[in-house]
Amino acid sequence: MRKIGIATCVGVTMFALPALAADYYIVQDASTKKCTVTTQKPTTTTSVVVGDGKVYTTQTEAENAIKTVKVCESK
């Protein structure tokens, strides 16, 4: 009985962990030209993914990369 409980916990964890992982995108608002980091890929024409459309695995990685994207630089 104990083995079944442990196996169930391991199985649930294996399926739950990928759902917790988020993808981060650098997105530019088409009207303001302001760039932000978001967890959702834009589906409208008012925002576009910039930085070669790269998907980042952590928010910190995306925030550091936003500093190097030419269209996001402050003028």
N, CA, C and O atoms as a Tripos MOL2 file, in Angstrom:
@<TRIPOS>MOLECULE
protein
  300   299    75     0     0
PROTEIN
NO_CHARGES

@<TRIPOS>ATOM
      1 N           0.8290   -1.1880    0.0000 N.3       1 MET1
      2 CA          0.0000    0.0000    0.0000 C.3       1 MET1
      3 C           0.8780    1.2580    0.0000 C.2       1 MET1
      4 O           0.5850    2.2420   -0.6800 O.2       1 MET1
      5 N           1.9380    1.1980    0.7650 N.am      2 ARG2
      6 CA          2.8360    2.3470    0.8680 C.3       2 ARG2
      7 C           3.5230    2.6270   -0.4810 C.2       2 ARG2
      8 O           3.6900    3.7820   -0.8730 O.2       2 ARG2
      9 N           3.9150    1.5570   -1.1810 N.am      3 LYS3
     10 CA          4.5560    1.6990   -2.4840 C.3       3 LYS3
     11 C           3.6080    2.3430   -3.4940 C.2       3 LYS3
     12 O           4.0330    3.1510   -4.3200 O.2       3 LYS3
     13 N           2.3490    1.9930   -3.4280 N.am      4 ILE4
     14 CA          1.3630    2.5630   -4.3420 C.3       4 ILE4
     15 C           1.2160    4.0620   -4.0690 C.2       4 ILE4
     16 O           1.1150    4.8530   -5.0070 O.2       4 ILE4
     17 N           1.2040    4.4530   -2.8110 N.am      5 GLY5
     18 CA          1.0940    5.8670   -2.4510 C.3       5 GLY5
     19 C           2.2900    6.6600   -2.9350 C.2       5 GLY5
     20 O           2.1270    7.7620   -3.4600 O.2       5 GLY5
     21 N           3.4840    6.1250   -2.7700 N.am      6 ILE6
     22 CA          4.7040    6.8040   -3.2230 C.3       6 ILE6
     23 C           4.7070    6.9090   -4.7490 C.2       6 ILE6
     24 O           5.0360    7.9610   -5.2990 O.2       6 ILE6
     25 N           4.3460    5.8330   -5.4270 N.am      7 ALA7
     26 CA          4.3110    5.8480   -6.8880 C.3       7 ALA7
     27 C           3.2980    6.8670   -7.4050 C.2       7 ALA7
     28 O           3.5420    7.5300   -8.4120 O.2       7 ALA7
     29 N           2.1890    6.9880   -6.7340 N.am      8 THR8
     30 CA          1.1730    7.9610   -7.1350 C.3       8 THR8
     31 C           1.7040    9.3830   -6.9790 C.2       8 THR8
     32 O           1.5090   10.2190   -7.8610 O.2       8 THR8
     33 N           2.3740    9.6600   -5.8620 N.am      9 CYS9
     34 CA          2.9330   10.9950   -5.6300 C.3       9 CYS9
     35 C           3.9840   11.3460   -6.6870 C.2       9 CYS9
     36 O           4.0110   12.4660   -7.1970 O.2       9 CYS9
     37 N           4.8330   10.3960   -7.0050 N.am     10 VAL10
     38 CA          5.8630   10.6320   -8.0150 C.3      10 VAL10
     39 C           5.2140   10.8790   -9.3700 C.2      10 VAL10
     40 O           5.6350   11.7800  -10.0960 O.2      10 VAL10
     41 N           4.2160   10.1110   -9.7200 N.am     11 GLY11
     42 CA          3.5220   10.2710  -10.9980 C.3      11 GLY11
     43 C           2.8380   11.6200  -11.1110 C.2      11 GLY11
     44 O           2.9120   12.2640  -12.1580 O.2      11 GLY11
     45 N           2.1760   12.0550  -10.0580 N.am     12 VAL12
     46 CA          1.5010   13.3610  -10.0690 C.3      12 VAL12
     47 C           2.5210   14.4750  -10.1990 C.2      12 VAL12
     48 O           2.2850   15.4380  -10.9280 O.2      12 VAL12
     49 N           3.6450   14.3710   -9.5140 N.am     13 THR13
     50 CA          4.6870   15.3870   -9.5770 C.3      13 THR13
     51 C           5.2720   15.4820  -10.9800 C.2      13 THR13
     52 O           5.5350   16.5850  -11.4590 O.2      13 THR13
     53 N           5.4800   14.3600  -11.6460 N.am     14 MET14
     54 CA          6.0460   14.3640  -12.9890 C.3      14 MET14
     55 C           5.1500   15.1240  -13.9630 C.2      14 MET14
     56 O           5.6490   15.8020  -14.8610 O.2      14 MET14
     57 N           3.8390   15.0200  -13.7950 N.am     15 PHE15
     58 CA          2.9210   15.6980  -14.7020 C.3      15 PHE15
     59 C           2.6690   17.1420  -14.2850 C.2      15 PHE15
     60 O           2.3320   17.9680  -15.1340 O.2      15 PHE15
     61 N           2.8200   17.4650  -13.0210 N.am     16 ALA16
     62 CA          2.5400   18.8180  -12.5410 C.3      16 ALA16
     63 C           3.7040   19.7710  -12.7900 C.2      16 ALA16
     64 O           3.4670   20.9480  -13.0630 O.2      16 ALA16
     65 N           4.9430   19.3140  -12.7080 N.am     17 LEU17
     66 CA          6.0920   20.2030  -12.8610 C.3      17 LEU17
     67 C           6.1610   20.9020  -14.2060 C.2      17 LEU17
     68 O           6.4190   22.1050  -14.2250 O.2      17 LEU17
     69 N           5.9510   20.2390  -15.3230 N.am     18 PRO18
     70 CA          5.9820   20.9760  -16.5910 C.3      18 PRO18
     71 C           4.9140   22.0640  -16.6620 C.2      18 PRO18
     72 O           5.1290   23.0880  -17.3090 O.2      18 PRO18
     73 N           3.7810   21.8660  -16.0160 N.am     19 ALA19
     74 CA          2.7270   22.8710  -16.0260 C.3      19 ALA19
     75 C           3.1320   24.1110  -15.2400 C.2      19 ALA19
     76 O           2.6400   25.2060  -15.5140 O.2      19 ALA19
     77 N           4.0220   23.9510  -14.2690 N.am     20 LEU20
     78 CA          4.4690   25.0830  -13.4650 C.3      20 LEU20
     79 C           5.5250   25.9080  -14.1860 C.2      20 LEU20
     80 O           5.7160   27.0810  -13.8650 O.2      20 LEU20
     81 N           6.2010   25.3230  -15.1390 N.am     21 ALA21
     82 CA          7.2290   26.0370  -15.8820 C.3      21 ALA21
     83 C           6.5630   27.0530  -16.8060 C.2      21 ALA21
     84 O           5.5770   26.7500  -17.4770 O.2      21 ALA21
     85 N           7.1210   28.2600  -16.8280 N.am     22 ALA22
     86 CA          6.5440   29.3100  -17.6590 C.3      22 ALA22
     87 C           7.5460   29.7300  -18.7220 C.2      22 ALA22
     88 O           8.7580   29.6420  -18.5240 O.2      22 ALA22
     89 N           7.0280   30.1800  -19.8350 N.am     23 ASP23
     90 CA          7.8550   30.7540  -20.8820 C.3      23 ASP23
     91 C           7.7220   32.2670  -20.7950 C.2      23 ASP23
     92 O           6.6480   32.7840  -20.4880 O.2      23 ASP23
     93 N           8.8070   32.9690  -21.0640 N.am     24 TYR24
     94 CA          8.8140   34.4240  -21.0000 C.3      24 TYR24
     95 C           9.1690   34.9830  -22.3680 C.2      24 TYR24
     96 O          10.0490   34.4650  -23.0560 O.2      24 TYR24
     97 N           8.4800   36.0360  -22.7460 N.am     25 TYR25
     98 CA          8.6730   36.6830  -24.0400 C.3      25 TYR25
     99 C           8.9730   38.1610  -23.8300 C.2      25 TYR25
    100 O           8.4880   38.7770  -22.8810 O.2      25 TYR25
    101 N           9.7830   38.7220  -24.7320 N.am     26 ILE26
    102 CA          9.9740   40.1660  -24.7640 C.3      26 ILE26
    103 C           8.9970   40.6810  -25.8060 C.2      26 ILE26
    104 O           9.0770   40.3240  -26.9810 O.2      26 ILE26
    105 N           8.0710   41.5290  -25.3590 N.am     27 VAL27
    106 CA          6.9870   41.9900  -26.2050 C.3      27 VAL27
    107 C           7.0440   43.5060  -26.3170 C.2      27 VAL27
    108 O           7.2740   44.2000  -25.3270 O.2      27 VAL27
    109 N           6.8310   44.0210  -27.5340 N.am     28 GLN28
    110 CA          6.8070   45.4650  -27.7470 C.3      28 GLN28
    111 C           5.4010   45.8970  -28.1490 C.2      28 GLN28
    112 O           4.7960   45.3230  -29.0540 O.2      28 GLN28
    113 N           4.8910   46.9230  -27.4580 N.am     29 ASP29
    114 CA          3.6090   47.5120  -27.8000 C.3      29 ASP29
    115 C           3.7840   48.2960  -29.1020 C.2      29 ASP29
    116 O           4.6740   49.1420  -29.1940 O.2      29 ASP29
    117 N           2.9630   48.0330  -30.0890 N.am     30 ALA30
    118 CA          3.1120   48.6500  -31.4030 C.3      30 ALA30
    119 C           2.8960   50.1600  -31.3800 C.2      30 ALA30
    120 O           3.5220   50.8730  -32.1630 O.2      30 ALA30
    121 N           2.0350   50.6630  -30.5120 N.am     31 SER31
    122 CA          1.7590   52.0960  -30.5100 C.3      31 SER31
    123 C           2.7500   52.9000  -29.6660 C.2      31 SER31
    124 O           3.1630   53.9860  -30.0730 O.2      31 SER31
    125 N           3.1370   52.3840  -28.5010 N.am     32 THR32
    126 CA          4.0510   53.1280  -27.6260 C.3      32 THR32
    127 C           5.5130   52.7630  -27.8420 C.2      32 THR32
    128 O           6.4090   53.4900  -27.4100 O.2      32 THR32
    129 N           5.7560   51.6410  -28.5070 N.am     33 LYS33
    130 CA          7.1080   51.1100  -28.7400 C.3      33 LYS33
    131 C           7.8040   50.7000  -27.4370 C.2      33 LYS33
    132 O           9.0190   50.5040  -27.4190 O.2      33 LYS33
    133 N           7.0500   50.5730  -26.3650 N.am     34 LYS34
    134 CA          7.6120   50.1700  -25.0750 C.3      34 LYS34
    135 C           7.6930   48.6430  -25.0070 C.2      34 LYS34
    136 O           6.7600   47.9410  -25.4000 O.2      34 LYS34
    137 N           8.8170   48.1450  -24.5050 N.am     35 CYS35
    138 CA          9.0150   46.6980  -24.3780 C.3      35 CYS35
    139 C           8.7760   46.2440  -22.9490 C.2      35 CYS35
    140 O           9.1170   46.9460  -21.9970 O.2      35 CYS35
    141 N           8.1930   45.0780  -22.8080 N.am     36 THR36
    142 CA          7.9540   44.4690  -21.5050 C.3      36 THR36
    143 C           8.2040   42.9670  -21.5960 C.2      36 THR36
    144 O           8.2770   42.3970  -22.6840 O.2      36 THR36
    145 N           8.3320   42.3460  -20.4350 N.am     37 VAL37
    146 CA          8.4650   40.8890  -20.3560 C.3      37 VAL37
    147 C           7.1050   40.3430  -19.9430 C.2      37 VAL37
    148 O           6.4830   40.8340  -19.0010 O.2      37 VAL37
    149 N           6.6560   39.3250  -20.6580 N.am     38 THR38
    150 CA          5.3570   38.7340  -20.3700 C.3      38 THR38
    151 C           5.4340   37.2130  -20.4510 C.2      38 THR38
    152 O           6.3550   36.6600  -21.0520 O.2      38 THR38
    153 N           4.4680   36.5520  -19.8470 N.am     39 THR39
    154 CA          4.4340   35.0870  -19.8930 C.3      39 THR39
    155 C           3.5040   34.5780  -20.9810 C.2      39 THR39
    156 O           3.4040   33.3710  -21.1970 O.2      39 THR39
    157 N           2.8230   35.4880  -21.6690 N.am     40 GLN40
    158 CA          1.9270   35.0700  -22.7390 C.3      40 GLN40
    159 C           2.3850   35.6420  -24.0670 C.2      40 GLN40
    160 O           2.6740   36.8340  -24.1770 O.2      40 GLN40
    161 N           2.4490   34.7950  -25.0610 N.am     41 LYS41
    162 CA          2.8070   35.2350  -26.4030 C.3      41 LYS41
    163 C           1.6290   36.0440  -26.9500 C.2      41 LYS41
    164 O           0.4860   35.5900  -26.8890 O.2      41 LYS41
    165 N           1.8980   37.2310  -27.4800 N.am     42 PRO42
    166 CA          0.7900   38.0510  -27.9690 C.3      42 PRO42
    167 C           0.0720   37.4090  -29.1540 C.2      42 PRO42
    168 O           0.6860   36.7760  -30.0130 O.2      42 PRO42
    169 N          -1.2370   37.5910  -29.1710 N.am     43 THR43
    170 CA         -2.0450   37.0260  -30.2480 C.3      43 THR43
    171 C          -2.7100   38.1190  -31.0770 C.2      43 THR43
    172 O          -3.4710   37.8250  -31.9990 O.2      43 THR43
    173 N          -2.4260   39.3720  -30.7510 N.am     44 THR44
    174 CA         -3.0060   40.4860  -31.5070 C.3      44 THR44
    175 C          -1.9110   41.2410  -32.2350 C.2      44 THR44
    176 O          -0.7250   40.9860  -32.0230 O.2      44 THR44
    177 N          -2.3020   42.1590  -33.0840 N.am     45 THR45
    178 CA         -1.3250   42.9450  -33.8350 C.3      45 THR45
    179 C          -0.8720   44.1760  -33.0640 C.2      45 THR45
    180 O           0.0070   44.8980  -33.5360 O.2      45 THR45
    181 N          -1.4440   44.4380  -31.8940 N.am     46 THR46
    182 CA         -1.0360   45.6050  -31.1090 C.3      46 THR46
    183 C           0.2530   45.3660  -30.3440 C.2      46 THR46
    184 O           0.8720   46.3200  -29.8730 O.2      46 THR46
    185 N           0.6660   44.1260  -30.2120 N.am     47 SER47
    186 CA          1.9230   43.7730  -29.5480 C.3      47 SER47
    187 C           2.6370   42.7170  -30.3820 C.2      47 SER47
    188 O           2.0060   41.8540  -30.9900 O.2      47 SER47
    189 N           3.9710   42.8030  -30.3990 N.am     48 VAL48
    190 CA          4.7540   41.8280  -31.1550 C.3      48 VAL48
    191 C           5.9110   41.3180  -30.3070 C.2      48 VAL48
    192 O           6.4420   42.0410  -29.4650 O.2      48 VAL48
    193 N           6.2930   40.0740  -30.5370 N.am     49 VAL49
    194 CA          7.4550   39.4980  -29.8660 C.3      49 VAL49
    195 C           8.6940   40.0340  -30.5700 C.2      49 VAL49
    196 O           8.7830   39.9860  -31.7970 O.2      49 VAL49
    197 N           9.6500   40.5430  -29.7970 N.am     50 VAL50
    198 CA         10.8930   41.0670  -30.3600 C.3      50 VAL50
    199 C          12.0650   40.2450  -29.8410 C.2      50 VAL50
    200 O          11.8890   39.3700  -28.9940 O.2      50 VAL50
    201 N          13.2560   40.5280  -30.3500 N.am     51 GLY51
    202 CA         14.4300   39.7600  -29.9190 C.3      51 GLY51
    203 C          14.5060   38.4230  -30.6120 C.2      51 GLY51
    204 O          14.8120   37.4120  -29.9780 O.2      51 GLY51
    205 N          14.2330   38.3980  -31.9040 N.am     52 ASP52
    206 CA         14.2600   37.1750  -32.7100 C.3      52 ASP52
    207 C          13.2180   36.1580  -32.2780 C.2      52 ASP52
    208 O          13.3230   34.9830  -32.6300 O.2      52 ASP52
    209 N          12.2080   36.5880  -31.5180 N.am     53 GLY53
    210 CA         11.1440   35.6910  -31.0980 C.3      53 GLY53
    211 C          11.5790   34.6330  -30.1020 C.2      53 GLY53
    212 O          10.8940   33.6270  -29.9170 O.2      53 GLY53
    213 N          12.7060   34.8560  -29.4670 N.am     54 LYS54
    214 CA         13.2500   33.8730  -28.5300 C.3      54 LYS54
    215 C          12.3440   33.7230  -27.3120 C.2      54 LYS54
    216 O          11.7590   34.6930  -26.8300 O.2      54 LYS54
    217 N          12.2420   32.4990  -26.8290 N.am     55 VAL55
    218 CA         11.4820   32.1920  -25.6290 C.3      55 VAL55
    219 C          12.4790   31.9810  -24.4970 C.2      55 VAL55
    220 O          13.4270   31.2080  -24.6370 O.2      55 VAL55
    221 N          12.2690   32.6640  -23.3770 N.am     56 TYR56
    222 CA         13.1730   32.5780  -22.2330 C.3      56 TYR56
    223 C          12.5410   31.7080  -21.1580 C.2      56 TYR56
    224 O          11.3190   31.6680  -21.0110 O.2      56 TYR56
    225 N          13.3890   31.0130  -20.4090 N.am     57 THR57
    226 CA         12.8810   30.0900  -19.3950 C.3      57 THR57
    227 C          12.7230   30.7280  -18.0280 C.2      57 THR57
    228 O          12.0000   30.2050  -17.1810 O.2      57 THR57
    229 N          13.3960   31.8620  -17.7980 N.am     58 THR58
    230 CA         13.2370   32.5610  -16.5230 C.3      58 THR58
    231 C          12.9640   34.0360  -16.7870 C.2      58 THR58
    232 O          13.3480   34.5790  -17.8230 O.2      58 THR58
    233 N          12.3010   34.6670  -15.8410 N.am     59 GLN59
    234 CA         12.0020   36.0860  -15.9740 C.3      59 GLN59
    235 C          13.2870   36.9130  -15.9350 C.2      59 GLN59
    236 O          13.4160   37.8990  -16.6590 O.2      59 GLN59
    237 N          14.2250   36.5140  -15.0980 N.am     60 THR60
    238 CA         15.5000   37.2260  -14.9990 C.3      60 THR60
    239 C          16.2460   37.1930  -16.3270 C.2      60 THR60
    240 O          16.8140   38.1980  -16.7530 O.2      60 THR60
    241 N          16.2430   36.0430  -16.9700 N.am     61 GLU61
    242 CA         16.9060   35.9030  -18.2660 C.3      61 GLU61
    243 C          16.2720   36.8510  -19.2880 C.2      61 GLU61
    244 O          16.9850   37.5000  -20.0530 O.2      61 GLU61
    245 N          14.9570   36.9340  -19.3050 N.am     62 ALA62
    246 CA         14.2610   37.8120  -20.2480 C.3      62 ALA62
    247 C          14.5210   39.2780  -19.9190 C.2      62 ALA62
    248 O          14.7140   40.0880  -20.8250 O.2      62 ALA62
    249 N          14.5270   39.6260  -18.6400 N.am     63 GLU63
    250 CA         14.7760   41.0070  -18.2440 C.3      63 GLU63
    251 C          16.2000   41.4450  -18.5920 C.2      63 GLU63
    252 O          16.4200   42.6000  -18.9580 O.2      63 GLU63
    253 N          17.1490   40.5480  -18.4830 N.am     64 ASN64
    254 CA         18.5220   40.8720  -18.8820 C.3      64 ASN64
    255 C          18.6300   41.0020  -20.3980 C.2      64 ASN64
    256 O          19.3570   41.8600  -20.9000 O.2      64 ASN64
    257 N          17.9120   40.1580  -21.1230 N.am     65 ALA65
    258 CA         17.9660   40.1850  -22.5820 C.3      65 ALA65
    259 C          17.2850   41.4250  -23.1520 C.2      65 ALA65
    260 O          17.6730   41.9040  -24.2180 O.2      65 ALA65
    261 N          16.2860   41.9460  -22.4660 N.am     66 ILE66
    262 CA         15.5610   43.1120  -22.9690 C.3      66 ILE66
    263 C          16.4970   44.3160  -23.1090 C.2      66 ILE66
    264 O          16.2550   45.2070  -23.9230 O.2      66 ILE66
    265 N          17.5470   44.3360  -22.3250 N.am     67 LYS67
    266 CA         18.5280   45.4370  -22.3670 C.3      67 LYS67
    267 C          19.3670   45.3920  -23.6300 C.2      67 LYS67
    268 O          19.9620   46.3990  -24.0120 O.2      67 LYS67
    269 N          19.4250   44.2470  -24.2810 N.am     68 THR68
    270 CA         20.2690   44.0940  -25.4700 C.3      68 THR68
    271 C          19.4910   44.1320  -26.7830 C.2      68 THR68
    272 O          20.0930   44.1440  -27.8570 O.2      68 THR68
    273 N          18.1660   44.1520  -26.7080 N.am     69 VAL69
    274 CA         17.3510   44.1880  -27.9170 C.3      69 VAL69
    275 C          17.3100   45.6210  -28.4310 C.2      69 VAL69
    276 O          16.8690   46.5280  -27.7240 O.2      69 VAL69
    277 N          17.7700   45.8240  -29.6640 N.am     70 LYS70
    278 CA         17.9120   47.1710  -30.2380 C.3      70 LYS70
    279 C          16.6050   47.9560  -30.2240 C.2      70 LYS70
    280 O          16.6140   49.1310  -29.8560 O.2      70 LYS70
    281 N          15.4890   47.3560  -30.6080 N.am     71 VAL71
    282 CA         14.2380   48.1080  -30.6870 C.3      71 VAL71
    283 C          13.6960   48.4980  -29.3170 C.2      71 VAL71
    284 O          12.7660   49.2990  -29.2220 O.2      71 VAL71
    285 N          14.2740   47.9350  -28.2540 N.am     72 CYS72
    286 CA         13.8110   48.2450  -26.9000 C.3      72 CYS72
    287 C          14.6720   49.2930  -26.2080 C.2      72 CYS72
    288 O          14.3440   49.7330  -25.1060 O.2      72 CYS72
    289 N          15.7500   49.6890  -26.8300 N.am     73 GLU73
    290 CA         16.6320   50.6650  -26.1980 C.3      73 GLU73
    291 C          15.9540   52.0130  -26.0950 C.2      73 GLU73
    292 O          15.2360   52.4340  -27.0030 O.2      73 GLU73
    293 N          16.1900   52.6940  -24.9710 N.am     74 SER74
    294 CA         15.6410   54.0290  -24.7700 C.3      74 SER74
    295 C          16.3170   55.0180  -25.7030 C.2      74 SER74
    296 O          17.5150   54.9160  -25.9700 O.2      74 SER74
    297 N          15.5590   55.9540  -26.1880 N.am     75 LYS75
    298 CA         16.1260   56.9430  -27.1100 C.3      75 LYS75
    299 C          16.2320   58.2830  -26.4570 C.2      75 LYS75
    300 O          16.6870   59.2410  -27.0830 O.2      75 LYS75
@<TRIPOS>BOND
     1     1     2 1
     2     2     3 1
     3     3     4 2
     4     3     5 am
     5     5     6 1
     6     6     7 1
     7     7     8 2
     8     7     9 am
     9     9    10 1
    10    10    11 1
    11    11    12 2
    12    11    13 am
    13    13    14 1
    14    14    15 1
    15    15    16 2
    16    15    17 am
    17    17    18 1
    18    18    19 1
    19    19    20 2
    20    19    21 am
    21    21    22 1
    22    22    23 1
    23    23    24 2
    24    23    25 am
    25    25    26 1
    26    26    27 1
    27    27    28 2
    28    27    29 am
    29    29    30 1
    30    30    31 1
    31    31    32 2
    32    31    33 am
    33    33    34 1
    34    34    35 1
    35    35    36 2
    36    35    37 am
    37    37    38 1
    38    38    39 1
    39    39    40 2
    40    39    41 am
    41    41    42 1
    42    42    43 1
    43    43    44 2
    44    43    45 am
    45    45    46 1
    46    46    47 1
    47    47    48 2
    48    47    49 am
    49    49    50 1
    50    50    51 1
    51    51    52 2
    52    51    53 am
    53    53    54 1
    54    54    55 1
    55    55    56 2
    56    55    57 am
    57    57    58 1
    58    58    59 1
    59    59    60 2
    60    59    61 am
    61    61    62 1
    62    62    63 1
    63    63    64 2
    64    63    65 am
    65    65    66 1
    66    66    67 1
    67    67    68 2
    68    67    69 am
    69    69    70 1
    70    70    71 1
    71    71    72 2
    72    71    73 am
    73    73    74 1
    74    74    75 1
    75    75    76 2
    76    75    77 am
    77    77    78 1
    78    78    79 1
    79    79    80 2
    80    79    81 am
    81    81    82 1
    82    82    83 1
    83    83    84 2
    84    83    85 am
    85    85    86 1
    86    86    87 1
    87    87    88 2
    88    87    89 am
    89    89    90 1
    90    90    91 1
    91    91    92 2
    92    91    93 am
    93    93    94 1
    94    94    95 1
    95    95    96 2
    96    95    97 am
    97    97    98 1
    98    98    99 1
    99    99   100 2
   100    99   101 am
   101   101   102 1
   102   102   103 1
   103   103   104 2
   104   103   105 am
   105   105   106 1
   106   106   107 1
   107   107   108 2
   108   107   109 am
   109   109   110 1
   110   110   111 1
   111   111   112 2
   112   111   113 am
   113   113   114 1
   114   114   115 1
   115   115   116 2
   116   115   117 am
   117   117   118 1
   118   118   119 1
   119   119   120 2
   120   119   121 am
   121   121   122 1
   122   122   123 1
   123   123   124 2
   124   123   125 am
   125   125   126 1
   126   126   127 1
   127   127   128 2
   128   127   129 am
   129   129   130 1
   130   130   131 1
   131   131   132 2
   132   131   133 am
   133   133   134 1
   134   134   135 1
   135   135   136 2
   136   135   137 am
   137   137   138 1
   138   138   139 1
   139   139   140 2
   140   139   141 am
   141   141   142 1
   142   142   143 1
   143   143   144 2
   144   143   145 am
   145   145   146 1
   146   146   147 1
   147   147   148 2
   148   147   149 am
   149   149   150 1
   150   150   151 1
   151   151   152 2
   152   151   153 am
   153   153   154 1
   154   154   155 1
   155   155   156 2
   156   155   157 am
   157   157   158 1
   158   158   159 1
   159   159   160 2
   160   159   161 am
   161   161   162 1
   162   162   163 1
   163   163   164 2
   164   163   165 am
   165   165   166 1
   166   166   167 1
   167   167   168 2
   168   167   169 am
   169   169   170 1
   170   170   171 1
   171   171   172 2
   172   171   173 am
   173   173   174 1
   174   174   175 1
   175   175   176 2
   176   175   177 am
   177   177   178 1
   178   178   179 1
   179   179   180 2
   180   179   181 am
   181   181   182 1
   182   182   183 1
   183   183   184 2
   184   183   185 am
   185   185   186 1
   186   186   187 1
   187   187   188 2
   188   187   189 am
   189   189   190 1
   190   190   191 1
   191   191   192 2
   192   191   193 am
   193   193   194 1
   194   194   195 1
   195   195   196 2
   196   195   197 am
   197   197   198 1
   198   198   199 1
   199   199   200 2
   200   199   201 am
   201   201   202 1
   202   202   203 1
   203   203   204 2
   204   203   205 am
   205   205   206 1
   206   206   207 1
   207   207   208 2
   208   207   209 am
   209   209   210 1
   210   210   211 1
   211   211   212 2
   212   211   213 am
   213   213   214 1
   214   214   215 1
   215   215   216 2
   216   215   217 am
   217   217   218 1
   218   218   219 1
   219   219   220 2
   220   219   221 am
   221   221   222 1
   222   222   223 1
   223   223   224 2
   224   223   225 am
   225   225   226 1
   226   226   227 1
   227   227   228 2
   228   227   229 am
   229   229   230 1
   230   230   231 1
   231   231   232 2
   232   231   233 am
   233   233   234 1
   234   234   235 1
   235   235   236 2
   236   235   237 am
   237   237   238 1
   238   238   239 1
   239   239   240 2
   240   239   241 am
   241   241   242 1
   242   242   243 1
   243   243   244 2
   244   243   245 am
   245   245   246 1
   246   246   247 1
   247   247   248 2
   248   247   249 am
   249   249   250 1
   250   250   251 1
   251   251   252 2
   252   251   253 am
   253   253   254 1
   254   254   255 1
   255   255   256 2
   256   255   257 am
   257   257   258 1
   258   258   259 1
   259   259   260 2
   260   259   261 am
   261   261   262 1
   262   262   263 1
   263   263   264 2
   264   263   265 am
   265   265   266 1
   266   266   267 1
   267   267   268 2
   268   267   269 am
   269   269   270 1
   270   270   271 1
   271   271   272 2
   272   271   273 am
   273   273   274 1
   274   274   275 1
   275   275   276 2
   276   275   277 am
   277   277   278 1
   278   278   279 1
   279   279   280 2
   280   279   281 am
   281   281   282 1
   282   282   283 1
   283   283   284 2
   284   283   285 am
   285   285   286 1
   286   286   287 1
   287   287   288 2
   288   287   289 am
   289   289   290 1
   290   290   291 1
   291   291   292 2
   292   291   293 am
   293   293   294 1
   294   294   295 1
   295   295   296 2
   296   295   297 am
   297   297   298 1
   298   298   299 1
   299   299   300 2
@<TRIPOS>SUBSTRUCTURE
     1 MET1         2 RESIDUE 1 A MET
     2 ARG2         6 RESIDUE 1 A ARG
     3 LYS3        10 RESIDUE 1 A LYS
     4 ILE4        14 RESIDUE 1 A ILE
     5 GLY5        18 RESIDUE 1 A GLY
     6 ILE6        22 RESIDUE 1 A ILE
     7 ALA7        26 RESIDUE 1 A ALA
     8 THR8        30 RESIDUE 1 A THR
     9 CYS9        34 RESIDUE 1 A CYS
    10 VAL10       38 RESIDUE 1 A VAL
    11 GLY11       42 RESIDUE 1 A GLY
    12 VAL12       46 RESIDUE 1 A VAL
    13 THR13       50 RESIDUE 1 A THR
    14 MET14       54 RESIDUE 1 A MET
    15 PHE15       58 RESIDUE 1 A PHE
    16 ALA16       62 RESIDUE 1 A ALA
    17 LEU17       66 RESIDUE 1 A LEU
    18 PRO18       70 RESIDUE 1 A PRO
    19 ALA19       74 RESIDUE 1 A ALA
    20 LEU20       78 RESIDUE 1 A LEU
    21 ALA21       82 RESIDUE 1 A ALA
    22 ALA22       86 RESIDUE 1 A ALA
    23 ASP23       90 RESIDUE 1 A ASP
    24 TYR24       94 RESIDUE 1 A TYR
    25 TYR25       98 RESIDUE 1 A TYR
    26 ILE26      102 RESIDUE 1 A ILE
    27 VAL27      106 RESIDUE 1 A VAL
    28 GLN28      110 RESIDUE 1 A GLN
    29 ASP29      114 RESIDUE 1 A ASP
    30 ALA30      118 RESIDUE 1 A ALA
    31 SER31      122 RESIDUE 1 A SER
    32 THR32      126 RESIDUE 1 A THR
    33 LYS33      130 RESIDUE 1 A LYS
    34 LYS34      134 RESIDUE 1 A LYS
    35 CYS35      138 RESIDUE 1 A CYS
    36 THR36      142 RESIDUE 1 A THR
    37 VAL37      146 RESIDUE 1 A VAL
    38 THR38      150 RESIDUE 1 A THR
    39 THR39      154 RESIDUE 1 A THR
    40 GLN40      158 RESIDUE 1 A GLN
    41 LYS41      162 RESIDUE 1 A LYS
    42 PRO42      166 RESIDUE 1 A PRO
    43 THR43      170 RESIDUE 1 A THR
    44 THR44      174 RESIDUE 1 A THR
    45 THR45      178 RESIDUE 1 A THR
    46 THR46      182 RESIDUE 1 A THR
    47 SER47      186 RESIDUE 1 A SER
    48 VAL48      190 RESIDUE 1 A VAL
    49 VAL49      194 RESIDUE 1 A VAL
    50 VAL50      198 RESIDUE 1 A VAL
    51 GLY51      202 RESIDUE 1 A GLY
    52 ASP52      206 RESIDUE 1 A ASP
    53 GLY53      210 RESIDUE 1 A GLY
    54 LYS54      214 RESIDUE 1 A LYS
    55 VAL55      218 RESIDUE 1 A VAL
    56 TYR56      222 RESIDUE 1 A TYR
    57 THR57      226 RESIDUE 1 A THR
    58 THR58      230 RESIDUE 1 A THR
    59 GLN59      234 RESIDUE 1 A GLN
    60 THR60      238 RESIDUE 1 A THR
    61 GLU61      242 RESIDUE 1 A GLU
    62 ALA62      246 RESIDUE 1 A ALA
    63 GLU63      250 RESIDUE 1 A GLU
    64 ASN64      254 RESIDUE 1 A ASN
    65 ALA65      258 RESIDUE 1 A ALA
    66 ILE66      262 RESIDUE 1 A ILE
    67 LYS67      266 RESIDUE 1 A LYS
    68 THR68      270 RESIDUE 1 A THR
    69 VAL69      274 RESIDUE 1 A VAL
    70 LYS70      278 RESIDUE 1 A LYS
    71 VAL71      282 RESIDUE 1 A VAL
    72 CYS72      286 RESIDUE 1 A CYS
    73 GLU73      290 RESIDUE 1 A GLU
    74 SER74      294 RESIDUE 1 A SER
    75 LYS75      298 RESIDUE 1 A LYS
